[in-house]
């Protein structure tokens, strides 16, 4: 199971796949793997039916490529320079159906050696290279996630080998031996068997997401909710002060140009307009909606405690229905909000959300504790999420944090990031808007990306908590420190002392697909009063099931599944917490008074 990432993400692999970013070796006339696959996909869409695209084979794909395109796929996926003549060992998962088309042609020979981890057995292919550039090809046209990795040793024991990464530019190199990991997105999966002749070499690690770079076999998808010229997927977030600002996001077809927000205080005739900033979002394997426009408009200098009406669109393309939002009061007043655990673009969650709107119409905002969808780089998952949630988030802001499913196999959560507009006030070691803080009334909310480095965020968490005068302090991140499935002692060790020192009232999360509320905890021990410790909670917005149900001594209330949601009311020095099922039955509750 994924752990919080404490190592550098293999970012350039992600960028080469999803954003067209060029490294320094791609700035000339040489095409990249991404460009070759992009162009091939375009030709497929122009020529073949969906049924034909669903039956593509490796041999047929190769027949569609030019000689130059094959050369790019065979040589420009992974490049590095070796300072001395070296033996390159390539470890390929035995369960992969087809050998990469370029491997034998490039002069690699299969050996009798094998390398193992707990999940896979890898056959070892080797080739001797002179000093200079090593060029390697794609993992295949399938999406075989245990992608190959390589190790390098000098041919002469008297030579000292240095490796200079070329593409991806940022590469992690470690010693080839048992206990070493191979995938940055699963650094807990380590090698358990390494032949003696490979030990001591330089291991070049990778990410499983690289399997997607040339994925074409059984790859194409359709969204049941394609875009149109009329804006949809309208949602509210905050990147500024909730009392004086409102961010609005929406989607249109790529053919739409300018798209606006018109807004006005309820009951008044004055209308203002703000143009949306457009971002063209591509999911190249989404054959019925490859490109869409995502817009963000940031409304500023609003009046506190005021209800506004708005609509989105243009006179040329058409307008949405009229929605409304209300800015936060200028001073601390009682308020309520609702938070959810994992939602996974489920209609079960969508149905529950609609019921919360009817049952709790006065909530000020919603929160989601990560895993909004199941495959974060599939835009059709996001389309389903927004279809199932209806227009709830068009009237109430939604504040979220990413989970492991919102990113994908080390490629990052770039699609998640482009869906939402959040404060850019997080730590420098984490991508902007992934970790952030906001204040509502007399409460501080720290929204933390626990899929990023823990250590890179500790100082920021400390600063936020030490400098606030908020009466209530809440922290949300995806991975629950306390649970029976797979506890996170590294989170407890890194952040627990900070939460203890500055008395965080509640930590909220998800991930494990069951419900838990702990006793107050201080210094990793249960204490007898809320004023002495932090309550840790996790929840689930879809159905869940636990095959085992061992005792958790710190637990006050547990449920093996969902869906459930949590309604929080803050009134001065009193917090009321109630967990409901979709039908409004109370499953858990507590009150804390200072």
ZAMARGU-4260 file (C-alpha; in steps of 0.2 Angstrom, whole numbers, plus 5000, padded with zeros to 4 digits):
<rodrens>
0) 5000/5000/5000 | 5007/5017/4996 | 5016/5027/5010 | 5018/5046/5011 | 5032/5050/4999
5) 5048/5054/5007 | 5059/5054/4991 | 5059/5065/4976 | 5045/5062/4963 | 5051/5057/4946
10) 5044/5073/4939 | 5051/5074/4922 | 5044/5058/4918 | 5027/5064/4922 | 5030/5080/4913
15) 5035/5072/4897 | 5020/5062/4897 | 5006/5074/4902 | 5011/5092/4898 | 5023/5092/4884
20) 5037/5099/4894 | 5054/5098/4885 | 5070/5094/4893 | 5087/5101/4887 | 5090/5086/4876
25) 5073/5089/4867 | 5075/5107/4862 | 5081/5104/4845 | 5073/5096/4830 | 5072/5079/4838
30) 5055/5073/4843 | 5050/5066/4860 | 5041/5050/4864 | 5027/5060/4869 | 5026/5069/4852
35) 5027/5053/4843 | 5013/5045/4853 | 5003/5061/4852 | 5004/5061/4833 | 5000/5043/4832
40) 4984/5045/4842 | 4978/5059/4831 | 4980/5048/4816 | 4971/5034/4824 | 4956/5045/4829
45) 4956/5051/4811 | 4957/5034/4803 | 4950/5020/4814 | 4933/5016/4823 | 4932/5014/4841
50) 4930/4995/4839 | 4946/4995/4828 | 4956/5005/4841 | 4951/4992/4855 | 4959/4978/4845
55) 4976/4986/4842 | 4991/4975/4844 | 5009/4979/4846 | 5014/4972/4828 | 5000/4983/4821
60) 5005/4998/4830 | 5023/4996/4824 | 5016/4995/4806 | 5008/5012/4808 | 5025/5020/4813
65) 5038/5028/4802 | 5056/5022/4803 | 5060/5039/4812 | 5046/5037/4824 | 5051/5019/4829
70) 5069/5025/4832 | 5062/5038/4844 | 5052/5025/4854 | 5067/5014/4854 | 5080/5027/4859
75) 5073/5042/4868 | 5063/5035/4882 | 5078/5034/4894 | 5095/5042/4891 | 5110/5044/4902
80) 5129/5046/4899 | 5142/5034/4907 | 5160/5040/4910 | 5168/5023/4906 | 5164/5007/4896
85) 5150/4999/4906 | 5138/4984/4906 | 5120/4990/4907 | 5108/4977/4915 | 5089/4979/4911
90) 5077/4971/4923 | 5061/4966/4914 | 5046/4959/4923 | 5043/4941/4917 | 5024/4943/4918
95) 5024/4956/4904 | 5017/4948/4889 | 5028/4955/4875 | 5047/4959/4875 | 5049/4978/4871
100) 5051/4978/4852 | 5067/4987/4852 | 5077/4977/4865 | 5085/4963/4855 | 5087/4974/4840
105) 5097/4986/4851 | 5109/4972/4855 | 5103/4967/4872 | 5104/4948/4877 | 5094/4939/4889
110) 5104/4931/4903 | 5099/4917/4915 | 5099/4929/4930 | 5084/4935/4939 | 5080/4949/4951
115) 5065/4948/4963 | 5055/4959/4974 | 5039/4953/4984 | 5028/4956/4969 | 5038/4951/4953
120) 5052/4941/4946 | 5062/4951/4933 | 5073/4943/4919 | 5089/4952/4916 | 5095/4958/4899
125) 5112/4965/4897 | 5123/4975/4884 | 5140/4982/4885 | 5141/5001/4880 | 5156/5011/4877
130) 5159/5027/4887 | 5146/5040/4881 | 5127/5040/4879 | 5115/5025/4883 | 5099/5026/4874
135) 5084/5015/4879 | 5067/5013/4873 | 5049/5012/4879 | 5042/4999/4891 | 5029/4993/4878
140) 5012/4998/4871 | 5003/4989/4885 | 5001/4997/4902 | 5012/4985/4912 | 5015/4994/4928
145) 5030/4985/4934 | 5041/4994/4921 | 5059/4989/4918 | 5073/4997/4928 | 5092/4997/4925
150) 5108/4995/4934 | 5125/4999/4927 | 5143/4993/4932 | 5160/4997/4924 | 5167/4984/4913
155) 5184/4986/4921 | 5184/4985/4940 | 5198/4998/4940 | 5187/5011/4932 | 5177/5023/4942
160) 5159/5025/4934 | 5149/5041/4935 | 5132/5043/4927 | 5125/5059/4920 | 5106/5059/4918
165) 5100/5066/4902 | 5082/5062/4901 | 5073/5062/4913 | 5084/5076/4919 | 5081/5071/4937
170) 5086/5054/4941 | 5089/5045/4958 | 5104/5033/4958 | 5107/5021/4972 | 5117/5005/4976
175) 5110/4989/4967 | 5107/4977/4982 | 5094/4968/4992 | 5084/4981/5001 | 5085/4994/4987
180) 5068/5000/4980 | 5065/5002/4962 | 5049/5013/4960 | 5048/5030/4968 | 5029/5028/4969
185) 5031/5012/4980 | 5047/5014/4989 | 5042/5001/5002 | 5043/4988/4988 | 5061/4983/4989
190) 5072/4970/4981 | 5073/4953/4989 | 5085/4944/4977 | 5099/4951/4968 | 5113/4940/4960
195) 5130/4943/4966 | 5137/4949/4950 | 5124/4963/4949 | 5127/4969/4967 | 5136/4985/4970
200) 5131/4992/4953 | 5122/5009/4951 | 5103/5007/4951 | 5093/5019/4941 | 5076/5020/4949
205) 5060/5024/4940 | 5041/5026/4943 | 5027/5014/4937 | 5018/5028/4929 | 5031/5027/4914
210) 5020/5012/4908 | 5008/5025/4902 | 5020/5035/4891 | 5016/5024/4876 | 5000/5015/4882
215) 4989/5011/4866 | 4984/4993/4869 | 4966/4992/4877 | 4970/5010/4881 | 4956/5021/4874
220) 4941/5027/4885 | 4925/5036/4882 | 4917/5048/4895 | 4898/5047/4897 | 4898/5066/4901
225) 4907/5075/4887 | 4909/5093/4887 | 4898/5105/4876 | 4898/5124/4872 | 4887/5127/4887
230) 4897/5128/4903 | 4896/5114/4916 | 4905/5106/4931 | 4903/5123/4940 | 4911/5123/4957
235) 4916/5136/4970 | 4933/5136/4980 | 4943/5149/4989 | 4960/5155/4986 | 4958/5171/4996
240) 4949/5177/5011 | 4932/5168/5012 | 4924/5185/5018 | 4929/5195/5002 | 4933/5183/4988
245) 4926/5168/4978 | 4934/5157/4965 | 4923/5149/4952 | 4928/5135/4940 | 4919/5127/4925
250) 4921/5117/4910 | 4917/5119/4891 | 4921/5111/4875 | 4938/5117/4867 | 4929/5126/4853
255) 4923/5139/4865 | 4933/5155/4867 | 4930/5168/4880 | 4919/5163/4895 | 4914/5174/4909
260) 4906/5175/4926 | 4893/5188/4928 | 4889/5191/4946 | 4879/5204/4957 | 4873/5206/4975
265) 4856/5198/4977 | 4842/5210/4975 | 4853/5223/4967 | 4854/5228/4948 | 4872/5230/4948
270) 4881/5217/4937 | 4900/5214/4936 | 4909/5202/4925 | 4926/5193/4926 | 4933/5183/4912
275) 4938/5165/4916 | 4957/5160/4914 | 4957/5146/4902 | 4967/5130/4903 | 4966/5117/4889
280) 4966/5100/4898 | 4970/5085/4887 | 4967/5067/4891 | 4973/5060/4874 | 4966/5042/4877
285) 4948/5050/4880 | 4942/5047/4862 | 4926/5057/4863 | 4932/5072/4872 | 4951/5073/4871
290) 4953/5091/4874 | 4942/5103/4885 | 4943/5120/4892 | 4944/5122/4911 | 4941/5140/4917
295) 4944/5149/4933 | 4938/5166/4938 | 4943/5174/4954 | 4931/5187/4962 | 4939/5199/4974
300) 4934/5214/4984 | 4917/5206/4989 | 4906/5212/5003 | 4907/5201/5019 | 4892/5192/5024
305) 4883/5195/5007 | 4873/5184/4996 | 4878/5185/4978 | 4870/5178/4962 | 4880/5173/4947
310) 4880/5164/4930 | 4893/5157/4919 | 4895/5158/4900 | 4894/5170/4886 | 4881/5179/4875
315) 4888/5169/4860 | 4889/5151/4868 | 4875/5153/4880 | 4874/5154/4899 | 4871/5142/4914
320) 4857/5144/4926 | 4859/5157/4939 | 4868/5150/4955 | 4871/5159/4972 | 4885/5160/4985
325) 4887/5169/5001 | 4903/5176/5008 | 4909/5173/5025 | 4904/5185/5039 | 4917/5199/5043
330) 4917/5193/5061 | 4917/5177/5070 | 4899/5169/5070 | 4893/5152/5072 | 4895/5141/5057
335) 4894/5123/5051 | 4902/5113/5037 | 4902/5095/5031 | 4917/5084/5028 | 4919/5067/5018
340) 4931/5053/5017 | 4936/5045/5001 | 4923/5048/4987 | 4930/5039/4972 | 4919/5047/4960
345) 4905/5036/4966 | 4886/5038/4963 | 4884/5032/4981 | 4893/5047/4987 | 4884/5058/4975
350) 4867/5052/4982 | 4873/5056/4999 | 4879/5073/4995 | 4862/5078/4987 | 4854/5072/5004
355) 4866/5083/5014 | 4861/5098/5004 | 4843/5095/5008 | 4846/5091/5026 | 4859/5104/5030
360) 4856/5119/5019 | 4865/5131/5030 | 4882/5123/5029 | 4896/5136/5024 | 4907/5124/5014
365) 4912/5106/5011 | 4928/5097/5013 | 4935/5080/5005 | 4949/5071/5013 | 4957/5064/4997
370) 4954/5050/4984 | 4941/5061/4975 | 4942/5049/4961 | 4950/5032/4958 | 4962/5036/4944
375) 4967/5054/4945 | 4974/5055/4927 | 4958/5049/4919 | 4947/5064/4916 | 4931/5053/4913
380) 4933/5049/4932 | 4932/5067/4936 | 4917/5069/4924 | 4908/5056/4933 | 4912/5064/4950
385) 4905/5081/4944 | 4890/5073/4936 | 4885/5063/4952 | 4888/5079/4963 | 4876/5089/4953
390) 4876/5108/4956 | 4880/5106/4975 | 4897/5113/4974 | 4890/5128/4963 | 4883/5135/4978
395) 4894/5129/4992 | 4913/5129/4991 | 4922/5113/4991 | 4940/5112/4999 | 4950/5096/4996
400) 4967/5088/4998 | 4974/5075/4986 | 4975/5056/4990 | 4985/5043/4983 | 4972/5039/4969
405) 4971/5057/4964 | 4989/5056/4958 | 4995/5041/4948 | 5010/5029/4949 | 5022/5044/4953
410) 5016/5055/4939 | 5009/5068/4952 | 4991/5075/4954 | 4992/5087/4940 | 4974/5085/4934
415) 4968/5087/4952 | 4978/5103/4953 | 4970/5110/4938 | 4952/5106/4943 | 4953/5117/4959
420) 4959/5134/4964 | 4966/5135/4981 | 4977/5146/4992 | 4996/5147/4986 | 5002/5149/5004
425) 5009/5131/5007 | 5027/5126/5010 | 5040/5128/4997 | 5044/5110/4996 | 5027/5105/4989
430) 5018/5110/4973 | 5007/5125/4975 | 4989/5123/4980 | 4992/5105/4986 | 4995/5110/5004
435) 4987/5126/5010 | 4979/5135/5025 | 4963/5145/5026 | 4954/5153/5040 | 4935/5153/5042
440) 4928/5162/5057 | 4937/5157/5073 | 4944/5141/5065 | 4960/5138/5056 | 4961/5123/5043
445) 4977/5116/5038 | 4974/5106/5022 | 4990/5095/5019 | 4996/5084/5005 | 5002/5069/5014
450) 5007/5061/4997 | 5022/5073/4997 | 5037/5074/5008 | 5032/5074/5027 | 5048/5083/5032
455) 5046/5096/5019 | 5030/5102/5027 | 5034/5101/5046 | 5041/5118/5048 | 5026/5126/5038
460) 5014/5116/5049 | 5023/5123/5065 | 5023/5141/5058 | 5004/5140/5054 | 5000/5133/5071
465) 5012/5144/5081 | 5006/5160/5074 | 4987/5158/5073 | 4975/5166/5085 | 4961/5154/5080
470) 4951/5146/5094 | 4950/5130/5084 | 4963/5121/5074 | 4959/5107/5062 | 4971/5097/5051
475) 4966/5086/5036 | 4976/5074/5026 | 4973/5058/5017 | 4983/5045/5027 | 4976/5041/5045
480) 4990/5040/5057 | 4980/5028/5068 | 4972/5013/5060 | 4973/4994/5061 | 4976/4990/5043
485) 4993/4999/5041 | 4997/5012/5054 | 5008/5027/5049 | 5021/5028/5063 | 5031/5040/5052
490) 5017/5053/5052 | 5015/5051/5071 | 5034/5054/5074 | 5035/5068/5062 | 5019/5078/5065
495) 5012/5071/5081 | 5024/5082/5092 | 5018/5098/5083 | 5000/5094/5085 | 5003/5090/5103
500) 5013/5106/5106 | 5000/5118/5098 | 4985/5108/5103 | 4977/5103/5086 | 4958/5099/5090
505) 4955/5086/5077 | 4964/5077/5063 | 4953/5071/5049 | 4957/5058/5035 | 4952/5043/5025
510) 4961/5030/5015 | 4957/5014/5025 | 4939/5013/5020 | 4931/5012/5038 | 4926/5024/5051
515) 4936/5028/5066 | 4936/5041/5080 | 4949/5040/5093 | 4950/5046/5111 | 4961/5062/5113
520) 4979/5057/5110 | 4994/5066/5117 | 5012/5060/5115 | 5005/5044/5106 | 4995/5040/5122
525) 4977/5041/5126 | 4972/5055/5138 | 4956/5058/5147 | 4951/5075/5142 | 4949/5084/5125
530) 4959/5099/5132 | 4974/5088/5134 | 4975/5079/5117 | 4970/5078/5098 | 4956/5068/5092
535) 4960/5058/5076 | 4946/5054/5064 | 4944/5045/5047 | 4928/5042/5037 | 4922/5034/5021
540) 4909/5041/5008 | 4907/5025/4999 | 4903/5007/5004 | 4917/4998/5013 | 4921/4981/5020
545) 4934/4975/5032 | 4939/4956/5032 | 4946/4958/5049 | 4941/4968/5064 | 4954/4968/5077
550) 4953/4979/5093 | 4960/4996/5093 | 4963/5002/5111 | 4963/5021/5106 | 4946/5019/5097
555) 4930/5027/5104 | 4919/5023/5089 | 4921/5012/5073 | 4911/5006/5059 | 4918/4994/5046
560) 4911/5003/5031 | 4900/5018/5024 | 4894/5028/5017 | 4895/5041/5031 | 4898/5060/5032
565) 4902/5072/5047 | 4893/5088/5051 | 4903/5100/5061 | 4896/5115/5070 | 4907/5129/5078
570) 4898/5141/5090 | 4911/5151/5100 | 4920/5140/5112 | 4909/5124/5108 | 4912/5111/5094
575) 4898/5099/5090 | 4903/5084/5079 | 4890/5072/5072 | 4893/5058/5060 | 4878/5053/5050
580) 4873/5039/5037 | 4864/5045/5021 | 4847/5043/5029 | 4851/5055/5043 | 4854/5042/5056
585) 4866/5048/5069 | 4881/5035/5070 | 4893/5045/5081 | 4893/5062/5090 | 4903/5072/5102
590) 4903/5090/5110 | 4919/5099/5115 | 4917/5115/5126 | 4932/5125/5130
</rodrens>
